Amino acid sequence: MTRSRRAPVAHPHRDADCLSVRQGRLFVEDCDTVALAERFGTPLFVLSEAQLRRNVRRFAAAFAREWPDGPVDVLPAFKANTNLAARHVLSDEGAGADVYSSEELDGVLRTGVDPERVSVNGGGKTRAHLRRCVAAGVRITVEDVDEIARIEQVAAELDATARVRLRVKPPLPNLWRRTDFSQLSVPIDLGFQVYKSGIPAEYLVDLGREAFAAPHVELVGLHFHAGRHHPSLWYWEGLMTRYARLVGELCRAWGGWRPAELDIGGGWASPRDPHNKEFSRAEFVATALGYPFLVGLRGLGERAYHAALARIVPALTSHPEPQAPPSIEDYAVTATRALRAELDRQGVATAGVRLQVEPGRSLYGDTGVHLARVKTVKRQTRPIPYAWVLTDTTYFFLAGGVFEHNRHPFVVAGQADAAPTLRADIVGHSCFADQIVLGAELPEVVTGDVIALLETGAYQESSASNFNALPRPATVLVDGADAEVVKRAEAVDDVYARDVVPARFAGTRAQASAAEVGAAEQARAR
């Protein structure tokens, strides 16, 4: 197996990339990342405004070119990055939004987005949430079989028309390859069927008829989102073929109805695609072949056993060189052509149909880097050789990547073009195992060096948590040579701000403020 090397900065698919190496240092646009770390502190999320603008423009152009039938809307998934400054950039570019919760809806409506280009997904929507949706004039993507009745009641009260789409869930038996959403060997079609979202096909015909009969509901289209199960074009060709087949079946069942809008969701790979690239050592050892083999080695005696482990462990933490996923343009060609071809076979005319796409990781991923400082380097030689580079961040700040087994590319920011000489796990400073990159190959690093974790613009900041009472990092937005804070770092007081201490503890040491604790810690550090 080929060992993983430090990540090349060169962007796999773009002539224009926000990252560059200048005199051995990593830059985001025209900002030196080492200087950013010194100015704003670490850990730190960094977003590139120029990259975000390029990405959304590229999506719009690619799909518009391949879908001349009607308008194309880009509805970035707000869940991937809930930073309001980033969302303002997208609204400025004319992008819509895909939102899930009522809180996300509140966020995007603060940024000047066109409500008619907002898709509100999610099951179990409350009456208050539906009322806000109807009043705002957004698209309601129906997930539940009783939702049309509830929407009709709310819209009638407001004397308004609710424009809805049904989120469909077709069978996908043609998608048999292993899903990337699981470490288990599960085919895509099974992974998709067990996922909670979408209306099972058996209810769609009757639910559509209910929508047609509701005087305050207009069924404007259909919605389909399967997610990032596989990075290949094969996946998108099969996905769109089955979606279009279901669209044809519904159009016939509904007496020749034709959708005004077709939303194909998202799930395209991000450019340096870290998704499901980190194969956990524990899961490898627990496999049917690996675990008995390791147990059997104990029969060799302690010294021989550890000598064998010293050879085996590097293989367990080695990873193949990452392969670049298809480009946005390739995805657009494959998805639209497969969709159009099958719709034509189904007798569904596409002239005038609005196509909508909901990119998340593929839009935001390469706009962000996460900067962390090395706290210490720890090595051991017995019973097996091993090394760890402990940083001042944690995988609890990169939790989206933990859930999806991401292996983030990385660069030592001040030695961006240096050859790797050290093999170590890059780890965080929580009391969990906190393995961020296993078996990383990097140049010799010392306390204070800055490591940049790449492809962190999607799902990382929005999923960060406060385990070990660690305050979440700041986010800065880079615009050329300028950088400004667009989300402040939390203080210890913020971590404990929601706690309510009963009055009976008044006057006890249990009520010492977080500020007092922080001051004591700073005094000890001095």
ZAMI-316193 format. One line per 3 residues: number of its first residue (from 0); their letters; for each residue x negated, y, z negated of C-alpha. Coordinates in steps of 0.2 Angstrom, whole numbers. Each point is the difference from the previous one (the first is absolute). Example, Ala and Ser with C-alpha at 12.3 -4.5 7.8 and 13.67 -1.06 7.14 Angstrom:
2
0> as> -62,-22,-39 ~ -6,17,3
//
This chain:
526
0> mtr> 0,0,0 ~ -6,17,4 ~ -3,11,-14
3> srr> 8,17,-2 ~ -11,15,3 ~ 3,18,-5
6> apv> 14,8,10 ~ -5,8,16 ~ 7,18,0
9> ahp> 3,-1,19 ~ 19,0,3 ~ 6,-16,9
12> hrd> 12,9,12 ~ -2,19,-1 ~ -11,12,9
15> adc> 5,12,-14 ~ -3,-6,-18 ~ -1,10,-16
18> lsv> -15,-10,-6 ~ -18,3,5 ~ -17,-2,-6
21> rqg> -12,15,-1 ~ -17,-2,-6 ~ 4,-16,-9
24> rlf> 15,7,-9 ~ 19,-3,3 ~ 11,14,6
27> ved> 19,2,0 ~ 2,12,14 ~ -13,13,-4
30> cdt> 0,-3,-19 ~ -14,-10,-8 ~ 8,-14,-11
33> val> -14,1,-12 ~ 3,19,-2 ~ 19,-3,-2
36> aer> -4,-12,-14 ~ -11,13,-8 ~ 13,14,2
39> fgt> 16,-10,-5 ~ -7,-14,-10 ~ 3,-19,2
42> plf> 10,-10,2 ~ 8,10,14 ~ 12,-3,15
45> vls> -5,10,15 ~ 12,2,15 ~ -4,7,17
48> eaq> 13,12,7 ~ -8,-1,18 ~ 1,-19,0
51> lrr> 18,0,-6 ~ 5,12,14 ~ -9,-10,13
54> nvr> 8,-16,-6 ~ 18,6,1 ~ -3,9,17
57> rfa> -7,-16,6 ~ 14,-11,-5 ~ 13,12,8
60> aaf> -10,1,16 ~ -3,-19,1 ~ 18,-5,-3
63> are> 8,14,11 ~ -11,-5,14 ~ 6,-18,-1
66> wpd> 18,4,-4 ~ 6,12,14 ~ 18,-5,-3
69> gpv> 3,12,-13 ~ -7,11,-15 ~ -12,-8,-12
72> dvl> -1,4,-18 ~ -15,-3,-11 ~ 7,-3,-18
75> paf> -16,-2,-11 ~ 3,-12,-15 ~ 0,12,-15
78> kan> -3,-14,-12 ~ -17,-2,7 ~ -6,17,-6
81> tnl> 12,11,-10 ~ -12,15,0 ~ 11,15,4
84> aar> -14,10,8 ~ -3,-15,12 ~ 19,-1,3
87> hvl> 0,19,4 ~ -13,-3,14 ~ 11,-14,7
90> sde> 15,12,0 ~ -10,13,8 ~ -3,-12,14
93> gag> 18,-4,2 ~ 0,-17,-8 ~ 15,-8,-8
96> adv> -1,-11,-15 ~ 4,-18,-6 ~ 4,1,-19
99> yss> 6,-14,-12 ~ 5,8,-16 ~ 11,15,-5
102> eel> -16,7,-7 ~ -9,-1,16 ~ 14,8,9
105> dgv> -1,15,-12 ~ -19,1,4 ~ 2,0,19
108> lrt> 14,13,0 ~ -12,12,-9 ~ -11,0,15
111> gvd> 10,7,14 ~ 4,-16,9 ~ 14,-1,12
114> per> 14,-10,-10 ~ 6,-9,16 ~ -17,-8,1
117> vsv> 0,-7,-17 ~ 4,-18,-2 ~ 5,-6,-18
120> ngg> -3,-18,-3 ~ 3,-11,-15 ~ 12,-11,-8
123> gkt> 12,4,-15 ~ 1,18,4 ~ 10,9,-14
126> rah> 15,11,4 ~ -10,15,-5 ~ -13,-5,12
129> lrr> 12,-3,14 ~ 8,17,-3 ~ -16,9,1
132> cva> -4,-9,17 ~ 17,5,7 ~ -1,18,-5
135> agv> -18,1,7 ~ 5,-7,16 ~ -13,-14,0
138> rit> 1,-17,9 ~ 6,-13,-13 ~ -8,-17,4
141> ved> 13,-13,-7 ~ -8,-14,-10 ~ 15,-8,-9
144> vde> 16,-8,6 ~ 11,12,-12 ~ -9,16,5
147> iar> 11,5,14 ~ 15,1,-11 ~ -10,10,-13
150> ieq> -6,12,14 ~ 17,3,6 ~ 7,5,-17
153> vaa> -14,12,-3 ~ 1,8,18 ~ 19,1,-2
156> eld> -2,10,-16 ~ -12,12,9 ~ 11,1,16
159> ata> -16,-5,10 ~ -6,-13,12 ~ -13,-12,-6
162> rvr> -12,-6,14 ~ -6,-17,-4 ~ -11,-14,7
165> lrv> 1,-19,-5 ~ -17,-7,-6 ~ 0,-17,9
168> kpp> -9,-16,-5 ~ -1,-11,15 ~ -7,-18,-1
171> lpn> -18,0,7 ~ -4,-19,3 ~ -12,6,14
174> lwr> -12,8,-13 ~ -9,-15,-7 ~ -17,6,-4
177> rtd> -5,3,-18 ~ 7,16,-8 ~ -13,13,-7
180> fsq> 12,4,-14 ~ -4,-16,-10 ~ -17,-9,-5
183> lsv> 10,-16,3 ~ 2,-8,17 ~ 17,6,4
186> pid> 7,3,17 ~ 6,18,5 ~ 18,-6,3
189> lgf> 1,-7,-18 ~ -9,15,-7 ~ 13,12,8
192> qvy> 15,-10,-5 ~ -4,-1,-18 ~ -3,19,-1
195> ksg> 15,9,-8 ~ 3,14,13 ~ 11,-1,15
198> ipa> 18,-6,3 ~ 1,-19,4 ~ 6,-3,18
201> eyl> 16,-9,-6 ~ 7,17,-7 ~ -4,12,14
204> vdl> 14,-3,12 ~ 14,3,-14 ~ -10,14,-8
207> gre> -1,9,17 ~ 18,-1,3 ~ 3,7,-18
210> afa> -11,15,5 ~ 10,3,16 ~ 16,0,-10
213> aph> -6,12,-13 ~ 6,18,5 ~ -15,9,-8
216> vel> -14,-12,5 ~ -9,0,17 ~ -10,-15,4
219> vgl> -14,8,11 ~ -12,-14,1 ~ -10,-15,-7
222> hfh> -15,-1,-11 ~ -14,-13,-1 ~ -15,-1,-11
225> agr> -10,-16,-2 ~ -16,8,-7 ~ -19,-4,2
228> hhp> 1,-19,1 ~ -14,-1,13 ~ -11,12,10
231> slw> 2,-8,17 ~ 9,6,16 ~ 7,-18,0
234> ywe> 10,4,-16 ~ 7,16,7 ~ 5,-8,16
237> glm> 9,-14,-9 ~ 8,12,-13 ~ 7,11,13
240> try> 7,-14,11 ~ 10,-7,-14 ~ 6,17,-6
243> arl> 6,4,18 ~ 9,-16,1 ~ 10,3,-16
246> vge> 4,18,7 ~ 7,-8,15 ~ 10,-13,-10
249> lcr> 8,14,-10 ~ 4,12,15 ~ 10,-14,7
252> awg> 8,-5,-16 ~ 5,19,-2 ~ 9,1,17
255> gwr> -15,8,10 ~ -6,12,-14 ~ -16,8,4
258> pae> -12,7,-13 ~ -5,18,1 ~ -15,-4,-11
261> ldi> -12,-14,-2 ~ -12,0,-14 ~ -14,-13,1
264> ggg> -8,4,-17 ~ -19,-1,-3 ~ -13,-12,-5
267> was> -14,4,12 ~ -18,-3,-7 ~ -10,14,-5
270> prd> -16,3,10 ~ -13,-8,-12 ~ 14,-12,-6
273> phn> -4,-5,-18 ~ 16,-10,-2 ~ -2,-17,-8
276> kef> -18,0,4 ~ -5,-3,-19 ~ 2,-19,-4
279> sra> 0,-1,-18 ~ -14,-12,-7 ~ 12,-7,-13
282> efv> 13,-5,13 ~ -14,-8,10 ~ -6,-10,-14
285> ata> 18,-5,-4 ~ 3,-8,17 ~ 2,-19,1
288> lgy> -17,-2,8 ~ -10,13,-9 ~ 5,-3,-18
291> pfl> -4,-19,-1 ~ -16,2,9 ~ -6,13,-13
294> vgl> 6,-11,-14 ~ -9,-15,8 ~ -17,10,0
297> rgl> 0,0,-19 ~ -6,-18,1 ~ -17,6,7
300> ger> -4,7,-17 ~ 0,18,-6 ~ -16,6,9
303> ayh> 5,-8,16 ~ 18,5,-1 ~ -5,19,-2
306> aal> -13,-2,14 ~ 14,-6,11 ~ 11,14,-5
309> ari> -14,13,4 ~ 1,-6,18 ~ 19,-2,1
312> vpa> 6,17,-8 ~ -8,11,14 ~ 10,-10,12
315> lts> 16,3,-10 ~ -3,19,0 ~ -6,1,18
318> hpe> 12,7,13 ~ 0,-1,19 ~ -4,16,9
321> pqa> 17,10,2 ~ 8,0,17 ~ 8,16,6
324> pps> 19,-2,3 ~ 8,6,16 ~ 2,19,3
327> ied> 16,10,-3 ~ 1,1,19 ~ -1,-19,1
330> yav> 13,-3,-13 ~ 12,13,9 ~ -2,-9,17
333> tat> 3,-17,-7 ~ 15,5,-12 ~ 9,10,13
336> ral> -2,-11,15 ~ 6,-15,-10 ~ 15,9,-7
339> rae> 5,7,17 ~ -2,-16,9 ~ 11,-10,-12
342> ldr> 13,14,-1 ~ 1,-1,19 ~ 2,-19,-1
345> qgv> 14,3,-12 ~ 9,13,11 ~ -4,15,-12
348> ata> -4,16,9 ~ -13,10,-8 ~ 2,16,9
351> gvr> 3,14,-12 ~ -4,-11,-15 ~ -10,8,-14
354> lqv> -15,-10,-6 ~ -7,2,-18 ~ -16,-7,-7
357> epg> -4,1,-19 ~ -19,-2,-2 ~ -8,0,-17
360> rsl> -17,-8,-2 ~ -4,3,18 ~ 4,18,-1
363> ygd> -8,4,-17 ~ -13,-13,-3 ~ -15,8,8
366> tgv> 4,17,-6 ~ -6,-3,-17 ~ -15,-5,-10
369> hla> -2,-4,-18 ~ -16,7,-9 ~ -7,-9,-15
372> rvk> -17,2,-9 ~ -11,-14,-6 ~ 0,-1,-19
375> tvk> -12,-15,-1 ~ -8,-14,9 ~ 0,-17,-9
378> rqt> -9,-15,5 ~ -3,-18,-7 ~ -11,-14,5
381> rpi> 7,-14,-10 ~ 10,-11,0 ~ 3,6,18
384> pya> -7,16,8 ~ 13,13,2 ~ 2,19,0
387> wvl> 13,13,-3 ~ 1,19,5 ~ 12,8,-13
390> tdt> 8,15,6 ~ 11,14,-9 ~ 15,-5,10
393> tyf> 12,-15,-2 ~ 10,-12,11 ~ 15,7,-10
396> fla> -3,16,10 ~ 0,-11,16 ~ 14,-11,-5
399> ggv> 8,-1,17 ~ -15,-8,6 ~ 0,-13,-14
402> feh> 17,-5,4 ~ -5,-3,18 ~ -17,-7,-3
405> nrh> -8,14,9 ~ -19,0,2 ~ -4,19,3
408> pfv> -14,4,11 ~ -13,11,-10 ~ -15,11,2
411> vag> -12,6,-13 ~ 3,19,4 ~ -18,6,-3
414> qad> -8,-15,9 ~ 13,-2,14 ~ -13,-7,13
417> aap> -11,-10,-12 ~ -2,-18,2 ~ 7,-12,-13
420> tlr> -12,-7,-12 ~ 12,-4,-15 ~ 14,-13,-1
423> adi> 12,4,-14 ~ 19,1,-4 ~ 6,18,0
426> vgh> 11,1,-16 ~ 10,12,-9 ~ -1,5,-18
429> scf> 17,-7,-7 ~ -1,-15,-12 ~ 8,-11,14
432> adq> -12,-9,12 ~ 3,15,11 ~ -9,-7,15
435> ivl> 1,13,14 ~ -11,-7,13 ~ -7,-18,-3
438> gae> -18,-4,7 ~ -3,18,6 ~ -16,3,9
441> lpe> -7,17,-3 ~ -16,9,-2 ~ -8,1,-17
444> vvt> 11,12,-11 ~ -3,8,-16 ~ 11,9,-13
447> gdv> 8,16,8 ~ 0,-6,18 ~ 17,2,9
450> ial> 9,-14,8 ~ 13,4,13 ~ 14,-13,2
453> let> 7,2,18 ~ 18,-3,6 ~ 8,6,-16
456> gay> 12,13,7 ~ 15,-12,0 ~ 8,-8,-16
459> qes> -14,3,-12 ~ 3,17,-8 ~ 19,-3,0
462> sas> -2,-17,-9 ~ -13,6,-13 ~ 3,-4,-18
465> nfn> -6,5,-18 ~ -7,-17,-6 ~ -12,2,-15
468> alp> 8,18,-1 ~ -11,6,14 ~ 5,16,8
471> rpa> 4,-1,18 ~ -12,9,12 ~ 2,17,9
474> tvl> 3,0,19 ~ -8,13,11 ~ 5,5,18
477> vdg> -14,3,12 ~ 2,12,15 ~ -16,2,9
480> ada> -13,7,-12 ~ 13,4,-13 ~ 7,-11,-14
483> evv> 14,4,-13 ~ 8,-10,-13 ~ 18,-5,5
486> kra> 3,-11,-15 ~ -9,4,-16 ~ -8,-13,-11
489> eav> 9,-6,-15 ~ -6,4,-17 ~ 2,-11,-15
492> ddv> 15,10,-6 ~ 8,-4,17 ~ -2,-19,-4
495> yar> 9,1,-16 ~ 12,14,4 ~ 15,-12,2
498> dvv> -2,-8,-17 ~ 12,5,-14 ~ -6,-3,-17
501> par> 13,-2,-13 ~ 2,13,-13 ~ -4,-12,-15
504> fag> -18,0,6 ~ -2,19,-2 ~ -16,5,-8
507> tra> -8,-17,2 ~ -16,-3,10 ~ 11,-9,13
510> qas> 5,17,6 ~ -17,7,4 ~ 1,8,17
513> aae> -8,-6,15 ~ -9,16,1 ~ -8,-3,-17
516> vga> -5,-17,5 ~ -7,7,16 ~ -10,13,-9
519> aeq> -7,-13,-12 ~ -6,-11,15 ~ -8,15,8
522> ara> -9,4,-16 ~ -7,-17,-1 ~ -5,0,18
525> r> -11,16,-4
//
